[in-house]
Amino acid sequence: MIPFQNIGLVGRPGHDGVVDSLERILDYLTRRGVNSVLDFQTAGLVGNRGDSHCESDELANKSDLVIVVGGDGSMLHVAKTIAEAQIPVIGINRGKLGFLTDIPPSKIEDSLEEVLNGNFSVDRRFMLAASKREQEGSERTLGMALNDIVLHPGNAAQMIEFELFVDGRFVYSLSSDGLIVATPTGSTAYSLSAGGPIMHPTLNAIVLVPMYPHSLNSRPIVVDGDCEIKLVVAATENLRPQISCDGQEVFEAQAGDEILIRKAERALKLIHPLEHSFYGACRSKLGWGNRLEKEE
């Protein structure tokens, strides 16, 4: 049996049903005699219930397991700190898609019972780290992402120019709305909307997806997950391209900046019930067809 004795709870406000799910989880943990740890914002949603409260950046270090209640964006919001603490996380879906927060509200108690009894699988989802190479050769960290790191024009709807290198080898220069650098986890998110391929989350691969390229021959490229991606941006006085990590951290680039993207040292340990299937999630979330009915 896995000793999950301190369970962290994260609930993002603004999602329908989050408070109800948090209340049910707290009731269940109380019946099981398991200690609950809530960040101050989450505690405020449930009338300061829970055994202990802390700052959000301290939650992972005080927990053996973190339960995220919300949409996939809620998981992305806390992925960095959870991955750095190297504790597992599980998601209750109160959003729209739910590729990361995949437990439906109707199965909260049953799924948590299985997990606390040690019946679960663990996916190690690698993350990406972005940095900027300074003039003296050092690097400045920009941010981390579970889904994707995106070069984009910011608020202006204009094309930007950049050069792409993979492991130091020049690939191409391109004029486009930007470039999405996505993990397999992120292949079902922004990358998919831009025409990128769906990748199984266990693959050690990175997909590079041009956004509205000014070229009929520019297509997504899949490279090894251990590659170093380098983007050299061509900025102007009127347009400063930006780098975003899972839509959160934003860095404004200047002409000639070298942006380096690599696999992060820490991976996110994502827990699933034993019956979880990535292909089943695709059928449910993306409208894939089910098995054909056979005549008797």
Backbone bond lengths (Angstrom), bond angles and torsions (degrees), N, CA, C in turn:
res aa  C-N    CA-C-N  psi(-1)  N-CA   C-N-CA  omega(-1)  CA-C   N-CA-C  phi
1 M - - - 1.470 - - 1.522 109.64 -
2 I 1.332 117.81 134.89 1.452 122.37 -179.08 1.530 109.41 -80.95
3 P 1.334 118.22 127.12 1.479 120.17 -174.54 1.526 113.02 -81.83
4 F 1.324 116.39 75.70 1.463 120.35 172.81 1.531 107.50 -88.29
5 Q 1.313 117.31 93.22 1.459 121.02 -177.65 1.520 113.02 -103.56
6 N 1.336 117.02 -18.47 1.462 121.58 179.19 1.522 107.81 -125.40
7 I 1.316 115.97 107.00 1.463 121.80 -174.66 1.521 109.47 -105.14
8 G 1.331 116.17 118.90 1.451 120.72 176.02 1.516 110.88 -84.38
9 L 1.338 117.10 142.19 1.468 122.35 179.50 1.522 109.57 -121.88
10 V 1.329 115.33 131.78 1.459 122.23 176.14 1.520 108.29 -127.72
11 G 1.316 117.18 123.90 1.461 121.69 176.71 1.514 109.75 -130.81
12 R 1.311 116.20 123.99 1.455 120.09 -179.20 1.516 109.99 -89.14
13 P 1.327 118.34 127.84 1.470 119.98 176.57 1.520 110.79 -66.36
14 G 1.331 114.83 154.93 1.459 119.19 177.20 1.509 114.36 101.28
15 H 1.344 117.58 -7.87 1.460 120.81 176.62 1.525 109.07 -103.37
16 D 1.327 116.47 134.04 1.458 120.52 178.31 1.525 110.32 -62.18
17 G 1.305 116.40 133.66 1.454 120.74 173.51 1.505 115.69 86.05
18 V 1.335 118.94 -2.48 1.465 120.74 -177.97 1.524 110.87 -61.49
19 V 1.331 117.21 -46.26 1.468 120.22 -177.34 1.520 110.41 -63.02
20 D 1.328 116.54 -43.17 1.470 120.00 179.61 1.525 110.84 -59.95
21 S 1.337 117.24 -43.55 1.467 120.60 -179.94 1.523 111.55 -67.08
22 L 1.328 117.27 -40.02 1.463 120.10 177.31 1.521 111.06 -61.67
23 E 1.321 116.65 -42.42 1.465 120.55 179.12 1.527 110.77 -61.59
24 R 1.317 116.64 -43.04 1.463 119.99 179.79 1.522 111.31 -65.03
25 I 1.336 116.55 -40.38 1.466 119.89 178.75 1.524 110.73 -64.07
26 L 1.338 116.80 -44.11 1.465 120.32 179.28 1.527 110.92 -62.46
27 D 1.330 117.17 -41.00 1.467 120.04 177.32 1.524 110.51 -61.39
28 Y 1.332 116.34 -43.01 1.461 120.21 -179.39 1.524 111.26 -65.43
29 L 1.334 117.55 -45.82 1.463 120.44 -179.29 1.524 111.18 -62.79
30 T 1.325 116.62 -36.07 1.470 119.80 176.97 1.517 110.70 -62.65
31 R 1.342 116.66 -44.02 1.472 120.10 178.79 1.529 111.19 -63.52
32 R 1.322 116.72 -34.30 1.464 120.40 179.67 1.527 112.85 -81.23
33 G 1.321 118.07 -8.70 1.457 120.45 -178.55 1.509 113.69 71.91
34 V 1.346 116.07 30.11 1.469 121.85 -179.21 1.517 109.31 -103.10
35 N 1.322 117.36 139.13 1.459 122.78 -178.60 1.526 110.63 -74.98
36 S 1.330 117.46 134.08 1.464 122.33 178.52 1.526 110.06 -108.69
37 V 1.339 115.38 137.65 1.465 122.74 179.51 1.522 107.77 -123.94
38 L 1.335 117.82 124.37 1.457 121.94 -177.90 1.521 109.67 -122.49
39 D 1.326 116.19 141.79 1.462 118.01 169.45 1.528 108.32 -72.62
40 F 1.324 116.42 161.73 1.463 120.23 -172.07 1.531 112.48 -60.51
41 Q 1.337 117.14 -37.79 1.468 119.10 -179.92 1.521 110.98 -65.29
42 T 1.322 117.10 -44.64 1.462 120.79 179.09 1.522 110.92 -64.73
43 A 1.344 116.53 -41.59 1.463 120.13 178.84 1.523 111.16 -59.15
44 G 1.334 116.65 -36.12 1.455 120.11 179.17 1.506 113.38 -65.31
45 L 1.353 117.12 -25.31 1.460 120.67 179.64 1.522 112.12 -73.24
46 V 1.335 116.64 -24.03 1.469 120.15 -174.38 1.528 111.52 -120.19
47 G 1.321 116.67 32.29 1.458 120.27 175.64 1.514 113.48 64.98
48 N 1.346 116.65 32.82 1.472 122.73 178.52 1.525 113.39 61.14
49 R 1.322 116.03 31.42 1.462 120.05 171.60 1.521 109.50 -71.14
50 G 1.320 116.31 172.10 1.457 121.56 179.61 1.514 111.15 107.24
51 D 1.333 115.79 158.38 1.463 120.90 -176.87 1.524 112.72 -77.72
52 S 1.321 118.06 -32.89 1.464 120.60 178.28 1.518 109.67 -153.06
53 H 1.347 115.27 156.28 1.462 122.12 -178.70 1.532 108.91 -127.49
54 C 1.335 115.89 155.05 1.461 119.95 -179.24 1.524 109.56 -159.39
55 E 1.332 115.80 173.99 1.463 121.06 173.04 1.525 109.26 -67.86
56 S 1.322 116.77 152.23 1.466 120.64 -175.60 1.519 112.45 -60.67
57 D 1.351 117.49 -36.37 1.458 119.35 -178.65 1.528 112.96 -77.16
58 E 1.340 117.63 -4.42 1.460 121.63 177.24 1.527 112.03 -101.47
59 L 1.331 116.86 -11.72 1.464 121.29 -171.41 1.528 112.47 -59.09
60 A 1.335 116.92 -47.50 1.460 120.22 -175.61 1.523 111.81 -61.80
61 N 1.330 117.28 -38.72 1.458 120.43 -178.14 1.520 112.95 -73.08
62 K 1.333 117.32 -14.33 1.465 121.23 179.27 1.530 111.94 -101.84
63 S 1.341 116.92 5.49 1.466 120.41 -173.07 1.525 110.94 -125.75
64 D 1.346 115.07 154.15 1.467 121.83 171.41 1.524 110.64 -94.35
65 L 1.320 115.61 -22.09 1.458 123.67 -179.59 1.514 107.36 -153.76
66 V 1.334 117.48 140.97 1.461 121.80 176.51 1.526 108.60 -114.92
67 I 1.330 115.59 132.87 1.463 121.99 173.85 1.521 107.88 -107.44
68 V 1.329 116.62 122.48 1.461 122.33 178.54 1.519 108.78 -103.17
69 V 1.328 116.38 125.80 1.464 121.93 179.56 1.526 108.01 -112.09
70 G 1.327 116.86 116.70 1.463 120.83 -178.12 1.515 109.94 155.86
71 G 1.334 115.96 -150.69 1.452 120.88 176.30 1.521 110.89 -98.17
72 D 1.337 115.59 -175.41 1.462 119.39 178.42 1.526 111.34 -61.21
73 G 1.329 117.27 -31.07 1.458 120.33 177.13 1.513 112.06 -61.78
74 S 1.324 116.87 -33.21 1.452 120.76 177.00 1.523 110.87 -63.92
75 M 1.339 116.26 -40.45 1.460 120.28 177.75 1.522 110.74 -66.58
76 L 1.320 117.03 -42.16 1.466 120.44 179.03 1.521 110.83 -61.19
77 H 1.324 116.49 -34.65 1.462 121.50 -176.35 1.522 111.72 -63.80
78 V 1.324 117.91 -32.71 1.467 121.09 -175.90 1.522 113.00 -110.02
79 A 1.328 118.15 -1.36 1.469 121.32 -173.13 1.517 112.69 -58.05
80 K 1.318 118.06 -40.69 1.463 121.05 -175.77 1.521 111.63 -61.27
81 T 1.331 117.49 -51.36 1.462 119.95 -176.66 1.524 111.14 -68.43
82 I 1.341 118.26 -34.56 1.458 120.70 178.90 1.525 110.40 -69.05
83 A 1.331 116.50 -41.68 1.468 119.78 179.02 1.523 111.11 -63.94
84 E 1.315 117.31 -40.74 1.460 120.31 179.86 1.525 111.29 -64.32
85 A 1.331 117.80 -34.05 1.462 121.42 178.91 1.528 112.19 -79.43
86 Q 1.341 117.02 -12.82 1.460 123.14 178.85 1.529 113.07 57.15
87 I 1.316 115.62 41.78 1.462 120.15 171.46 1.525 108.14 -112.69
88 P 1.339 118.11 154.88 1.465 120.05 -178.71 1.517 112.34 -77.28
89 V 1.332 114.85 160.40 1.461 121.68 -179.45 1.517 108.62 -138.92
90 I 1.328 115.68 147.36 1.458 121.68 177.14 1.523 107.84 -134.63
91 G 1.334 117.27 148.05 1.457 120.65 -173.62 1.519 114.04 -118.89
92 I 1.333 116.39 135.58 1.468 123.46 171.75 1.523 107.23 -102.15
93 N 1.312 117.75 121.77 1.461 121.42 -172.11 1.525 112.45 -82.91
94 R 1.340 116.07 113.40 1.457 121.70 169.77 1.526 109.39 -121.73
95 G 1.349 116.58 19.69 1.454 120.86 178.89 1.519 110.90 -108.68
96 K 1.344 115.76 -145.22 1.461 120.55 -175.38 1.525 112.03 -98.71
97 L 1.335 117.36 -61.81 1.461 119.77 -174.57 1.526 111.65 -82.51
98 G 1.323 117.62 -70.46 1.450 120.08 177.63 1.512 114.84 88.26
99 F 1.340 118.64 38.28 1.458 120.57 172.64 1.529 110.76 -72.70
100 L 1.329 117.69 -31.58 1.461 121.98 179.88 1.522 111.45 -98.54
101 T 1.318 116.38 -40.45 1.469 121.28 175.02 1.525 106.38 -98.55
102 D 1.336 116.28 87.52 1.469 119.25 -164.28 1.520 115.46 -104.20
103 I 1.345 118.98 -1.12 1.458 119.82 178.88 1.525 109.12 -88.29
104 P 1.328 118.80 121.85 1.470 120.12 178.91 1.527 110.30 -71.69
105 P 1.337 117.53 151.00 1.463 120.73 -179.70 1.527 113.30 -55.38
106 S 1.319 117.61 -30.96 1.468 120.62 -177.80 1.527 112.56 -67.32
107 K 1.333 117.20 -16.03 1.466 120.15 -176.14 1.524 112.59 -115.22
108 I 1.332 118.25 19.89 1.460 120.88 -175.88 1.527 111.68 -56.43
109 E 1.330 117.07 -57.37 1.467 119.87 -175.17 1.524 111.94 -64.84
110 D 1.334 117.34 -44.30 1.469 120.07 -178.70 1.528 111.23 -63.55
111 S 1.349 116.78 -42.66 1.461 120.05 -178.40 1.520 111.37 -68.21
112 L 1.336 117.72 -42.00 1.457 120.10 179.49 1.523 111.10 -67.09
113 E 1.325 117.22 -33.93 1.463 120.50 176.81 1.522 110.18 -61.16
114 E 1.336 116.41 -44.12 1.461 120.30 178.61 1.526 110.92 -64.10
115 V 1.325 116.57 -44.36 1.469 120.25 -178.25 1.521 111.18 -63.49
116 L 1.326 117.35 -46.68 1.459 120.50 -178.62 1.523 112.10 -69.37
117 N 1.335 117.40 -17.94 1.457 120.97 173.71 1.528 112.38 -89.74
118 G 1.349 115.56 2.67 1.461 119.86 176.75 1.499 115.30 87.80
119 N 1.333 117.44 12.00 1.464 120.82 -178.34 1.529 109.67 -101.94
120 F 1.314 116.34 89.77 1.462 121.20 -179.05 1.515 109.43 -161.11
121 S 1.326 115.40 167.08 1.463 122.14 172.70 1.524 108.60 -114.76
122 V 1.332 116.20 158.75 1.468 121.47 -178.68 1.524 109.46 -126.16
123 D 1.317 115.99 125.06 1.469 122.79 170.63 1.521 108.45 -98.39
124 R 1.322 116.76 132.76 1.464 120.52 171.97 1.526 107.46 -98.66
125 R 1.317 116.75 104.31 1.460 122.32 -177.29 1.536 109.53 -96.08
126 F 1.322 116.40 112.51 1.462 117.55 -178.84 1.529 110.97 -72.69
127 M 1.328 115.00 152.60 1.451 122.16 -179.04 1.525 109.52 -114.72
128 L 1.317 116.00 166.67 1.462 122.23 178.24 1.525 109.58 -111.30
129 A 1.328 115.15 145.67 1.464 121.54 176.76 1.520 108.85 -120.91
130 A 1.325 116.29 133.65 1.470 121.90 178.95 1.517 109.42 -111.01
131 S 1.332 115.52 140.67 1.457 121.07 176.76 1.519 109.39 -143.81
132 K 1.310 115.92 162.79 1.466 122.27 177.81 1.520 108.80 -115.07
133 R 1.323 116.91 129.61 1.459 121.20 178.11 1.520 109.28 -80.35
134 E 1.324 115.75 120.55 1.456 121.26 179.00 1.529 110.44 -80.27
135 Q 1.332 116.40 167.21 1.459 121.31 -176.13 1.519 112.64 -61.44
136 E 1.342 117.52 -35.28 1.461 120.10 -178.23 1.526 112.44 -81.64
137 G 1.361 116.81 2.17 1.453 120.17 176.47 1.512 114.70 100.74
138 S 1.318 118.34 -12.98 1.461 121.17 177.55 1.527 109.59 -75.14
139 E 1.333 116.24 170.87 1.458 120.86 179.91 1.523 110.72 -123.25
140 R 1.318 115.82 142.18 1.457 121.94 176.87 1.517 108.78 -112.80
141 T 1.326 116.81 123.07 1.461 121.52 -178.63 1.522 110.80 -67.72
142 L 1.327 116.01 133.83 1.463 121.57 179.02 1.523 112.15 -104.63
143 G 1.320 117.99 -38.23 1.455 119.92 -179.35 1.514 111.80 166.11
144 M 1.332 115.31 176.20 1.455 122.81 178.75 1.521 109.88 -126.24
145 A 1.326 115.96 157.14 1.462 120.21 -178.03 1.518 110.55 -146.61
146 L 1.319 116.05 139.39 1.460 121.78 172.82 1.522 110.42 -88.60
147 N 1.327 117.28 -36.26 1.463 121.91 -179.23 1.525 112.62 -92.50
148 D 1.328 115.91 -61.92 1.457 118.04 -171.16 1.521 112.25 -161.58
149 I 1.321 113.63 154.56 1.461 123.23 169.58 1.525 105.94 -115.80
150 V 1.328 116.32 128.07 1.464 120.68 -169.86 1.523 110.71 -124.72
151 L 1.324 115.01 130.42 1.461 122.24 168.43 1.515 107.21 -93.98
152 H 1.344 117.72 124.46 1.461 120.23 -175.65 1.527 109.18 -149.11
153 P 1.326 117.71 164.53 1.472 120.07 -174.90 1.520 114.31 -78.72
154 G 1.330 119.30 0.89 1.460 120.80 -178.05 1.509 110.73 83.62
155 N 1.327 116.37 -135.96 1.459 120.52 -176.52 1.523 113.23 -79.15
156 A 1.321 117.12 -21.44 1.469 120.12 -176.66 1.525 110.44 -85.45
157 A 1.330 117.34 134.35 1.466 122.06 177.99 1.517 108.52 -86.85
158 Q 1.335 115.65 74.14 1.462 121.25 -178.50 1.522 109.38 -133.74
159 M 1.312 115.51 155.58 1.455 119.93 175.71 1.524 110.18 -75.14
160 I 1.325 115.17 148.29 1.456 121.15 175.23 1.522 108.44 -123.19
161 E 1.322 115.67 159.86 1.460 121.34 179.30 1.526 109.27 -115.82
162 F 1.322 115.55 141.79 1.463 119.95 178.03 1.527 109.21 -157.03
163 E 1.330 115.00 162.99 1.451 122.43 173.84 1.521 108.82 -111.83
164 L 1.329 115.83 143.16 1.461 121.96 -179.09 1.526 109.60 -115.74
165 F 1.343 115.25 130.34 1.459 122.41 175.24 1.525 108.28 -125.66
166 V 1.330 117.04 141.69 1.463 122.63 174.33 1.520 108.16 -123.68
167 D 1.321 116.12 119.54 1.465 122.17 -175.46 1.524 111.70 51.80
168 G 1.328 116.10 41.43 1.451 121.79 176.33 1.516 115.03 81.21
169 R 1.325 117.90 -3.09 1.465 121.23 -178.95 1.527 109.51 -100.39
170 F 1.305 115.13 131.55 1.467 120.38 -179.30 1.516 109.74 -66.91
171 V 1.346 116.06 131.23 1.465 121.68 178.71 1.524 110.21 -102.55
172 Y 1.344 116.60 -59.61 1.453 120.35 176.69 1.518 109.80 -167.43
173 S 1.346 114.36 166.03 1.459 121.05 165.14 1.519 106.42 -107.89
174 L 1.326 116.13 150.59 1.461 118.46 -172.43 1.514 111.09 -149.60
175 S 1.318 115.32 143.13 1.457 122.69 168.05 1.524 107.29 -106.29
176 S 1.324 116.55 121.22 1.462 120.33 -176.69 1.515 108.93 -163.30
177 D 1.327 115.30 -177.14 1.467 120.12 173.63 1.520 111.77 -77.95
178 G 1.334 117.15 -4.46 1.452 120.44 177.76 1.510 111.55 140.61
179 L 1.342 115.05 -165.03 1.453 121.36 -177.81 1.525 108.69 -142.91
180 I 1.341 116.17 135.79 1.462 122.45 175.02 1.517 108.02 -102.87
181 V 1.320 117.14 124.23 1.462 123.02 174.84 1.524 106.00 -109.28
182 A 1.342 116.88 107.35 1.459 120.50 -168.81 1.521 112.33 -121.51
183 T 1.332 114.66 147.41 1.457 122.39 171.42 1.528 109.12 -81.25
184 P 1.348 117.80 170.60 1.471 118.42 171.74 1.524 112.13 -57.73
185 T 1.334 117.31 -35.98 1.464 120.04 176.26 1.520 110.79 -60.07
186 G 1.332 116.95 -41.08 1.453 122.23 -178.82 1.509 114.40 -80.64
187 S 1.337 117.38 -4.34 1.470 118.94 -177.57 1.523 112.32 -68.83
188 T 1.334 117.95 -17.62 1.467 120.47 176.98 1.528 111.55 -99.82
189 A 1.335 117.01 13.98 1.465 121.08 -179.12 1.535 109.61 -113.46
190 Y 1.329 117.33 -124.88 1.462 122.26 -176.02 1.528 111.51 -58.15
191 S 1.334 116.13 -38.77 1.458 121.41 179.34 1.518 111.67 -57.15
192 L 1.329 116.78 -42.48 1.463 121.21 179.95 1.521 110.48 -63.17
193 S 1.337 117.12 -41.15 1.462 121.07 -179.95 1.524 111.68 -63.90
194 A 1.332 116.60 -27.84 1.459 120.88 -178.89 1.522 112.76 -91.35
195 G 1.331 117.25 6.99 1.458 120.71 176.34 1.512 114.50 96.59
196 G 1.325 117.88 13.12 1.454 121.11 178.51 1.517 112.39 -78.49
197 P 1.339 117.58 164.36 1.460 121.30 -178.65 1.529 112.01 -79.66
198 I 1.322 116.88 155.41 1.455 121.82 170.69 1.528 107.71 -83.11
199 M 1.335 116.96 126.82 1.454 121.68 179.54 1.526 109.52 -116.01
200 H 1.321 116.54 139.47 1.465 119.45 176.64 1.526 108.33 -64.17
201 P 1.341 118.13 137.31 1.470 120.55 -173.01 1.522 115.00 -63.43
202 T 1.341 118.61 -14.52 1.464 119.55 179.48 1.530 112.93 -86.50
203 L 1.319 117.82 -5.65 1.460 120.48 -178.66 1.528 111.24 -69.20
204 N 1.319 115.89 144.46 1.463 121.54 172.70 1.529 106.91 -96.87
205 A 1.320 115.60 79.82 1.457 120.86 -173.21 1.520 110.00 -152.17
206 I 1.321 115.23 156.82 1.463 123.50 176.51 1.527 107.50 -128.07
207 V 1.319 117.13 136.62 1.457 120.46 177.87 1.528 109.48 -109.41
208 L 1.322 115.62 135.88 1.462 123.54 179.20 1.521 107.62 -110.86
209 V 1.339 116.41 114.58 1.460 121.32 -172.66 1.523 110.22 -119.01
210 P 1.342 118.70 110.35 1.473 120.12 175.00 1.517 110.64 -66.30
211 M 1.326 115.89 143.79 1.461 121.43 179.06 1.531 109.10 -103.25
212 Y 1.320 116.20 112.19 1.473 122.79 179.79 1.530 111.30 45.84
213 P 1.333 117.40 61.20 1.475 119.98 -178.51 1.520 111.73 -69.52
214 H 1.329 115.13 147.85 1.460 120.93 176.54 1.526 108.16 -86.27
215 S 1.322 115.26 55.30 1.459 122.34 -178.97 1.515 108.15 -164.24
216 L 1.329 117.20 134.74 1.460 120.85 179.55 1.516 111.95 -78.10
217 N 1.328 117.98 -10.02 1.462 121.49 -175.20 1.516 113.57 -104.58
218 S 1.316 118.30 1.24 1.465 121.09 -179.14 1.524 109.19 -85.01
219 R 1.311 116.02 119.48 1.457 122.54 -177.78 1.525 109.80 -131.24
220 P 1.329 117.46 160.73 1.467 119.39 176.40 1.526 111.48 -58.95
221 I 1.332 115.31 145.69 1.460 122.56 178.24 1.524 107.84 -123.57
222 V 1.325 117.02 134.33 1.462 122.02 174.71 1.521 108.25 -105.48
223 V 1.344 116.59 126.53 1.461 121.87 -178.73 1.526 108.94 -124.32
224 D 1.319 115.94 169.01 1.457 121.02 -179.94 1.524 110.91 -62.65
225 G 1.325 116.16 144.02 1.456 120.31 -176.68 1.512 114.42 -67.44
226 D 1.323 118.12 -16.37 1.459 121.10 179.95 1.533 112.53 -96.01
227 C 1.328 117.38 8.59 1.462 121.26 178.61 1.530 110.99 -73.05
228 E 1.315 114.58 156.05 1.463 121.08 169.71 1.526 108.33 -100.74
229 I 1.313 116.00 122.87 1.461 121.87 178.01 1.520 108.16 -98.69
230 K 1.324 116.91 129.56 1.461 120.76 176.95 1.522 109.62 -123.33
231 L 1.338 115.33 129.16 1.456 122.05 175.97 1.517 108.52 -115.22
232 V 1.310 116.57 126.75 1.461 122.05 175.32 1.518 107.11 -110.37
233 V 1.314 116.54 112.79 1.462 120.47 -172.00 1.523 111.10 -92.90
234 A 1.322 115.16 147.67 1.458 122.16 175.91 1.517 107.65 -111.94
235 A 1.320 116.62 92.27 1.464 121.53 -178.02 1.522 110.62 -94.45
236 T 1.314 116.16 157.49 1.458 122.46 176.59 1.526 108.82 -123.49
237 E 1.333 115.56 174.26 1.460 119.09 179.13 1.522 111.70 -64.14
238 N 1.332 116.38 -29.88 1.461 120.41 -176.15 1.519 113.23 -91.47
239 L 1.326 117.45 -12.64 1.461 119.92 -176.15 1.512 109.76 -142.62
240 R 1.323 116.98 119.51 1.452 122.71 178.12 1.529 108.52 -115.41
241 P 1.328 118.35 102.98 1.462 120.20 179.52 1.531 110.83 -58.72
242 Q 1.329 115.37 154.68 1.456 120.68 -179.06 1.521 111.14 -123.44
243 I 1.331 114.58 154.55 1.454 122.59 175.58 1.524 107.64 -114.49
244 S 1.335 117.41 125.90 1.466 120.45 177.13 1.525 109.24 -122.20
245 C 1.321 116.05 146.27 1.462 123.40 179.71 1.520 108.20 -115.25
246 D 1.324 116.90 109.98 1.467 122.01 -174.63 1.519 111.40 52.15
247 G 1.337 117.13 32.96 1.450 122.08 177.86 1.511 114.23 71.74
248 Q 1.346 118.07 12.59 1.463 120.26 -175.11 1.524 111.53 -110.16
249 E 1.338 118.04 -84.41 1.467 118.77 -179.58 1.523 110.00 -62.00
250 V 1.303 116.20 139.86 1.463 120.71 179.64 1.520 109.16 -130.34
251 F 1.332 115.64 131.46 1.463 121.96 176.84 1.516 108.28 -122.86
252 E 1.313 116.38 132.06 1.468 121.17 178.63 1.517 109.46 -92.73
253 A 1.326 116.29 121.40 1.459 122.00 -175.65 1.517 111.31 -90.09
254 Q 1.318 114.85 154.73 1.454 122.41 174.61 1.521 109.30 -118.89
255 A 1.319 116.24 166.07 1.462 121.18 -176.79 1.520 110.69 -55.34
256 G 1.339 115.90 129.14 1.452 121.33 176.78 1.505 115.20 88.20
257 D 1.336 118.87 -5.39 1.460 120.87 179.40 1.527 110.55 -60.41
258 E 1.332 115.56 138.67 1.456 121.94 175.30 1.526 108.61 -105.75
259 I 1.333 115.94 117.03 1.458 122.09 179.33 1.529 107.70 -104.02
260 L 1.334 116.33 124.41 1.458 122.04 -179.12 1.527 109.45 -108.05
261 I 1.323 115.94 133.52 1.465 121.79 -179.55 1.516 107.99 -126.77
262 R 1.339 116.28 123.73 1.462 121.74 -179.03 1.525 109.54 -138.32
263 K 1.320 115.24 166.48 1.460 120.23 172.28 1.528 108.99 -64.54
264 A 1.331 116.69 134.09 1.461 121.35 178.34 1.532 109.99 -73.75
265 E 1.329 115.35 158.84 1.458 119.97 -178.16 1.522 111.88 -67.92
266 R 1.317 117.53 -34.69 1.458 121.67 -176.22 1.521 111.01 -104.00
267 A 1.331 115.50 142.10 1.459 121.07 175.48 1.526 109.45 -107.93
268 L 1.327 116.05 157.25 1.456 121.42 177.18 1.523 109.07 -88.33
269 K 1.336 116.41 127.67 1.462 121.68 177.48 1.525 108.44 -90.67
270 L 1.315 116.34 102.22 1.461 122.07 -175.45 1.529 109.19 -102.17
271 I 1.338 116.22 120.33 1.460 122.17 -177.82 1.530 110.55 -91.12
272 H 1.346 115.26 142.02 1.467 121.73 175.24 1.526 109.13 -132.25
273 P 1.327 117.86 149.55 1.466 120.01 167.03 1.525 109.73 -60.22
274 L 1.328 117.34 155.28 1.463 120.69 -174.56 1.527 112.48 -60.85
275 E 1.334 117.75 -28.11 1.469 119.43 -177.46 1.531 112.49 -82.02
276 H 1.330 117.33 -1.92 1.470 119.89 -177.79 1.522 111.23 -64.54
277 S 1.318 115.93 138.81 1.470 122.64 177.25 1.521 108.98 -136.29
278 F 1.354 117.17 128.78 1.460 120.07 176.68 1.520 110.79 -61.00
279 Y 1.324 116.71 -40.65 1.461 119.93 -179.50 1.525 110.88 -68.58
280 G 1.333 116.34 -35.50 1.457 119.44 175.00 1.520 111.28 -63.46
281 A 1.354 116.29 -38.67 1.461 119.96 176.88 1.522 110.63 -63.82
282 C 1.329 117.17 -39.15 1.470 120.17 178.10 1.523 110.79 -64.69
283 R 1.333 116.49 -40.48 1.475 118.89 177.93 1.520 110.44 -61.83
284 S 1.324 115.93 -42.23 1.465 120.32 -176.66 1.520 112.28 -73.37
285 K 1.344 117.37 -43.92 1.462 121.03 -172.14 1.520 113.05 -87.43
286 L 1.338 117.45 -30.34 1.466 120.59 -173.95 1.516 113.47 -107.28
287 G 1.327 117.07 1.22 1.458 119.68 176.33 1.509 114.31 77.22
288 W 1.331 117.76 24.74 1.460 119.58 175.42 1.522 109.60 -66.70
289 G 1.326 116.59 153.53 1.450 120.88 179.54 1.515 112.85 -74.59
290 N 1.324 117.32 148.25 1.469 122.85 175.59 1.528 110.57 -85.26
291 R 1.325 116.33 -179.84 1.462 121.17 178.98 1.525 110.63 -56.38
292 L 1.334 116.02 142.54 1.443 120.44 177.43 1.521 110.64 -71.73
293 E 1.312 114.97 142.31 1.462 118.79 176.95 1.531 109.83 -75.54
294 K 1.323 115.03 135.83 1.469 120.26 -179.19 1.512 109.80 -107.54
295 E 1.323 114.36 139.83 1.463 119.28 177.91 1.524 109.28 -73.66
296 E 1.317 114.96 140.98 1.467 120.03 178.14 1.530 109.92 -72.49
